[in-house]
Amino acid sequence: MQWKTVVLALVLERCSGQLFQMMRFACSQLTTDRIDPLVNPGLTPGPHLHQIVGGNSFNASMDPATHDLPTVSTCTSCTFSEDFSNYWTAVLYFRARNGSFLRVPQFSSSGVKSNGGILVYYIPPYDGKTKVTAFKPGFRMLVGDASLRSAGSAYAKKVCHRCMPATGEGTGVECQGSDTIALPKAPCPGGIRSVITFPTCWDGKNTDTPDHKSHVAYPATGTFDSGGACPSTHPVKIPQLMYEVMWDTRPFNDKSLWPEDGSQPFVWSTGDKTGYSQHGDYVFGWKGDSLQRALDKRCTGDNCSVLKMQAAELAMKCTKPPMFKEDIDGWLPDLPGNMKMS
């Protein structure tokens, strides 16, 4: 299924009667590393493993006062070549009956070419006319909670998993319908899709806060989809940033490989076997006013007349070695960082 079909399905769900415009583009894997410049700045190694995409200046520190991503990056793993932002998530592992772990491979989303990584969305309001303010230099945010292991989070349905069908996309692009915050409990014919949806309202002042969350918010009433108004404390509308990550769990669909008690065998690199700990981090790094121009133009998919593009093959060449070297592939006796399952 090509991305235009995906967008059309989204349009039909909302009965808008017109083609909905959103940026949707691939960012191949830049590196896989146990560092996190937001939650654990300067710490090498950090507690758990992440997969990172975007500009190649990513490192454990990235002080916003001195680290200007478009200036210090020499390449980006994203197909929009003016986007040197960094986007990262946790990594999924399979746990065998003998207790050993194997990293789950990734695959590209429909209609794009990439080396794993993240499919990135920037979505303006669905009404086709309301303008949004692009993120500013130094802007950072985090959604989700690496320590979460149960329901009740304020981020319910903002971070979710979809058990993909053998063909097609399932229903819609965002978290909805049968999507679950928990990891799927049965084998998924088309793998597992992880989606992370960020807040769409900004306080208009702070590009970051100590918790990387308080400067942004979700609509006070309704949802971004329904055009819900931003709260008075966060009055500035920003684009809906969304990550889509595809995990190829199909090689592990044989139930004889699963735990004898029938429970699902996948675990996030946080040590989480529930699925609730999946999270996404973002550091803005678009060059100049390129993102604002693209949002004003209401660019669709990975084609945009006001942005520079690079071939997927060139984007995939933008990689960097991890800052902390350790075994993360092949059968492992423990998760990286010796993270304990919970």
Disulfide bonds with the S-S distance in Angstrom:
Cys27-Cys78 2.00
Cys75-Cys318 2.05
Cys160-Cys175 2.09
Cys163-Cys188 2.17
Cys201-Cys230 2.11
Cys299-Cys304 1.92
